[in-house]
Amino acid sequence: MARFDRYVLSQFMVMFGFFALVLVSIFWVNKAIQMFDRLVGDGQPAWVFLEFTALTLPGVIGVVLPIATFGAAVQVTNRLITERELTVVQAAGQSPARLIRPALVFGGVIALIMSLLSHFLISASLEKLRHREEEVRQNVTAQFLEEGTFLHPAPGITFYIGKITPKGELREVFLSDRRNPQKPVIYTSTRAYLIQDTAGTKLVMVNGMAQSLSPRGHRLLTSKFADFSYNISNLLTRDLSSLNKIEFASTLDLITRPDSIRKKTGATLAELRFNLHDRFAKALLCVVAALVGFATLLLGGYSRFGVWWQILIAFSLLVGIKLVEGGVTGLALSDAGAWPMIYLPSALGFLITLVLMYLVVHPRTFSALLARRRLAEGGS
């Protein structure tokens, strides 16, 4: 039967590859469209867009792996039952517990892939993505230099450039600073330059004028200047604490340096424990998806009307497991001592698989339901 195991496992992997490819494409294209609008709107080149979308790929794959695993298990098992291959194998004396072994191996293989993603690739790609996003935000050309458009780089700031010469000179510059409602200021100049120094990025305006409205008497005060320096670093810099998130930390660091990670990211102990154990739980859920999908379809055996009702039961069970996962997530994030609850959905999935296999091995327990189903088929 080792040959049959390899045959079934190969079918699982082929169908898994198909479902994973379709689902990843759908999720990835959706993210790519959102990134394309934002990056192209900021004037970024195409290679930056390709780099950003590539960095989101591990996270997208991690989301779709359990779904693709479940879909592959259901589809392959359905075909094996429809074409009576499982019926022949069972008639040869193989027990249902023996038949589920390829599904268990299949789930284990996908769990290894998910472990690689969860413990290494996803955290590394997210960290790289956030740092690249910060670099793009710090790119003055993308954030500040756009001809003929009123830009709003920060709340209360409006910036306009009439023209940018090939030498980098800014012409017809308009800058409105309304961050202090009691003292709004408008700067205009015929020419301006962007200069980088140790203090940050500065906008040096030449031959311009500053206009401010006095809160007393609503008098307009104007002053002309030959040159004026305006520090715009605070308009381009974001909160660097967003670059240090618990999701970016490696699993090894979460285990060996929890206090250091918490201090660096500002995460609570509950968040740290949840993030650590959730990476292991995700791999177990892949095994559960394969086992539940396979075991549920064994209920009832072969029928010329198909196994649509078993598929419906399998889908409902998976949805129930995901609902439990959502419920324990909030509990684990609020209470550091509740981290064992993270494994409850996986434990529930394995328990459901055992119950399903018991019903398959002892069909008389399920005889009443089967009798009603056969009656319905005969009436139709």
N, C-alpha and C positions, 0 to 999 in steps of 0.2 A: 504493500500500500504506500510505500515511500514515493513511488512514481506518481500515484494519484495525489499525494500531498503536494508534490512539486507542481503538478498540473494545475491544481486549484490555486496554489499560491501565485503562480504565474498569471492566472486569470485575474486574481485580485490586484496584482501590481499593474497590469495593463489597464484595467478599468480605473484604478486609482489615478494613474497618470492622466487619463482622459479627463476625469472629473476635476482633478487638481489644475490642469491646464486651463480648462474652461472657467473655473471659479476664480483662479488667480488673474486671468485676463480681464474678467469683469470688474473685480475689485481694483485691480491695478490701473486699468483705463480710467475708472472713476477718479482715483486719486491723481492720476496724471493730468486729467483735464483741469482739475482745481489748481494744481501747481502751474500748469501752462499759463492759465489766465493771470496768476499772480506774478510769476517770474517774467513773462514776456511784457506784462504791464510795467514792470520795473526796469525794463530794458536789458535783461540778462541774455547772454548768447545761448544758442541751442545746446551746447555741451553742458552748461550748468543745469539746464532742465533735464537732460538725460542722466546726469550724475544724481540729481535729487530723486528722480523716479526710481533709479536703481537702488538707492539707499532705503527706499520704502518697501522694496520687494521682500526682504526677510519677514517683516512684520505682517505683510499681506499673506504670505505663505503660512505663517503661524496661525492666522485666523481661519483659513480655509482647510487646513489639514484634517481636523476632526470631521468636518462636513464631507470632504472627499472620501475619507475612510469609510464613513457610514454609507455613503452612496455606492461605493465600490462593493462593499460587503453585501448590500441588499441586491444590487443588480446581478452580481455573479451568482449568488445563491438562488435568486429567482430563475436565472437561466438554467442552472444545474437541475432545479426541480422541474421546470417546464420541459426540459429535454430528457427527463427521467434518469439522468446520470446518478443523482443521489439515491434514487429508488433502487437502481441496480446495485450500487455499492452496499446499501442497507440490506438488500436481499442476499448479498454475499456474506452477511454475518457481522458487518461492522456496526458498532454501536454509535448512537448520536454523540456520545462523549468522545469517541475516537474521531468522528467526522469534524468536530469543531477545532481540531488541532491546527489545520492550515489557517483558520481565522485567527487563532491565538498567535501563531507565528507572524501572520500579516500585521496584526495590531502591534506586536512587539517591534517589527521593523519600522513602522510608522512612528512608534513611540521614540525610537532612537533618533529618527530624523527630527522629531519635535524637540527632543532634548538638546540636540545640537543647535537648533534655532533658539530655544529659550535660554540656554545657559551661555551661549557665545555670540551667535550672529545677530540676534535682534537687539541686544543691549549695545553691542559695538556699533551697529548701523544707526541706531537712534542717537547715540552720542556723536557720531560723525555727522549725522544730518543736522543736529542742533548747532554744532560748531560751524558748519558750512552756512547755515542760515544766518548765524551771527556775522560771519564774514561778509555775506551778501548785504546785510543791513549796514555794515560798516563801509561798504563800497559807496563812496560819495557819488561816483558817476551814475550809479543806478538809482540812488535815493534822491539826489539833489539836482542833477544836471539833465534837464529835459526842456527843450525849447517850446515856447508858445503854450505852456500848460500851467495852470495854477495848481501848485502842489501843497499838500498839507502834511509835512513830515512829522508833526507833533501837534497835540491839542493846543489851539490858540495861535498857531503859526501858519502863515500863508506865504508862499514863495513863488516868484515868477521870474523867468529869464526870457527875454525877447529873442536873443540869438547867442550862439556859442561859436566863436571863431575856431579855425583849425589849430591855432596856437593855444587854445584853452582859455581865452579871454571871454568873460561874460559881458554881454551888452544888455542895456535897458533892464536893470535889476530892480525888483520890487520885493520888499520884505516887510510883512506885517506881524508884529509881536503883540498879541492880545492876552498873554498869559496872566498879566496883572490887569484885571478889568478897570481898576482905578487909574491906570496910567498906560493906555495903549500907545504904541509907538510904531510909526511907519517910516521905513528907510527906502530911499530911492537913489539910484546912482546910474551914471551913464556907462561905467565900466566897473568890473569887479574881478577878483581872482580868488581861487581857493588855495590855501597854503597849509601845509602840514608842519607842525613843530612839536616840541616836547609837551606843550600844553594841550595839544589836540588839533582839530581841524578848525581853521579860521577863515571867515569870509572877509576879505579886504576890499572895501568899496572905495572907489575913487570918483572925485567930483560929484558928490551927492548931497542929499539933504535929509534931515531927520525931522519928522513932524510928530508932535505929541499934543494931546488934548488935556488942558489943565482942569482938574476937578473943580476948582474954584472959578466961578464965572464962565466956565466952558470956553476958555480962551484957547485958541490954536497957537501953539508955540512952534516955531520953525528955526532950524539952525543949519547952515551950510557947512560942509567940511571938504577939505582937499582929499583926505583919506581917513577911513574909519575901519576899525577891526571889530568883527563880530564873531564870537566863539560859537560855533554850531555843533561842537562835539556832543553836547547834551541832547541835541536833536537826533543824532545818529546812533547813540549808544543805548542799548537796552539793558534791562536788569540782568546782570551776569549770573544771578542766582539760578536763572532758568537753565543755565548750562550745566548745572549740577543737580540732577534728579536721580531718585532712587532707581528708576528704570534703566539708567545708564551703567549702573554698577554691575560688575561681573559676579557670578554666583560664588566664586572663590572668595572675593572680597566681602560679600555679604555674610559668609560663614566665618572667615578668619578675622575680619576687621569691622564688625558691626558698629562699634562706637565711633570709629573714624568716619564711616559712611554716613551715619546719622548726623554727625557734626558738620560734615561737608554739604549734605543735601538738605538738612533741616527736617528730615522725615521723622515721624514718630516710631516708637518701637513696634507698634501694631502694623504700620505700613511696611517696615522693613521685613518683619516676619511674613506678612502676606505676600510680598513680592518674591521672597525666597521660596516659600513652599508652593506658591502658585506655579512656579516654573516646573516643579516636579509633578504637580497635579495635572497640568496640561498634557504631559506625556501619558499619564495613566488614562486620561479621558479618550485618547486615541485607541487604546486597547479596548476600552469599554464600548466605543462606537462600533468597532469591528465585531465584538462578541455579541452585542445586543442585536445588531443587524442580521447576523448569521443565525443566532439561536431562535429569534422570533419567527423567521421564515420556515424553520423546521416544524413548527406547530401545524398539525393538520395533514402533513404529507402532500402527496400529489393530488391535484384536482385539474380537470380539464377547463375549469373556469378561472384558473390562475390563483395566485396567492395575494390578491390585492388587499384582502382584509388583514393578512399578516403584515404586509408592508405598512398599512395604516397604523396597526398596533405598534410596530417598531418605531415609526416616526413619532407617535404619541409618547412612547417611553423616552425617546431621546429628548424631546421637548421638555418632558417632566424633569429629567436629569439636569438640563440646562437651567430650568427655573430654580431648582434647588441650588445650583451653583451660584445664580444671581443672589439668592437669599443669604447664603453663607458668606458671600463676598462682603456685604455691608457689615455683618457681624464680626468678621475677622479684622476688618479695617478699623473698627471702633474699639475692639478689645484685644489687647496683645496676647492674652491667655487663651483666646479662642482659635488659635491657628490650627489645631487639629481638625476643626470643622471644614477646612479647605479641602480635605480629602473625603468628606462625606459624599459628594456626588460620585466619585470613583467607587467608593465602597458600595453605594447604592446600586451602581451599574453592575458591579460584580455579583451582588446579591440577586438582582433581577435575572442575570444570566443563569445563575444556579437554579432559580425557580423555573425558568423557561426550560432548562435542560431536564429538570425533574419531570415537568409536564410532558416533555417529549418521550422520556424513557417510560413514564407511566401514563399512557394515553387514556386509561380509563378515568383518570381524574378529570380529564377534559372531555369525556364522552358525551355529556349532555349538550355541550355547545356544538360539538361536531355533528351530533344527530340533528339538531335544528338546522345546521348549515346544509346538510345533505338533503333534508326535506325541502329546503328552499330551492336547492339546485334542481331536485326532481320536479317540483312544481313549475319551474321555469322551462 
